[in-house]
Amino acid sequence: MKLSAALVAVFVVAMAVTLVVGRAGGDPSADGGGEVGEIPVVRENSHRLATAADGRVTLVEFLDFECEACLAAYPFVEQLREDYAGRVTFVARYFPVPGHANAENAALAVEAAAQQGQFEAMYKRMYETQSEWGEQQTSKADLFRTFAQDLGLDVATYDRAVADPATLERVQQDMNDALALGVQGTPTFFLNGKMIAPATTDEFRKLIDDALEG
């Protein structure tokens, strides 16, 4: 899987913006423990897209399914997952930006799917269909419900999960952690507990390679 030049450009701009806001907010970092102060970068219930057996290197992305920059980063992250399979743990955490009308609805749908063991399938579906529902002011919760049907989920269970305040609390837990960690936009990445904002995809890879060699 290769990033197109256009997607690379969007992704690099997103990384540059994250770099600026990260510097403005200080340098939230941790020394190998996966925590910044008392806030965990990865919680026990965080969603892992891939797990490395040795647990030495972990890449965490705070994301918004309605964010165009997150969509631009998505194929790159998928490529990283392929290239570093078995060596890097990949974690996805929610950060639905309030200015995106359906970001929270999307996160709720993904979390409801996760409760039926289909986090990754719904995660991918959101990015694959973002052009159909993103940047719209009307609720797309009904559309997301059709995604659940398409994935073969128990729809009644899905409906209960979406309506359950505990599901929203789970999403908000990620949001609260992100804000406490200094996250101000998406996508924001943490590598082994430290916020990173590489200016290029090559620099991104080098940071991972250095972590693996360290």
Beta strands, then each sheet from edge to edge (+ up, - down):
strand 1: 35-36
strand 2: 39-40
strand 3: 47-50
strand 4: 58-63
strand 5: 89-94
strand 6: 188-191
strand 7: 194-196
sheet 1: 1+ 2-
sheet 2: 3+ 5- 4- 6+ 7-
end
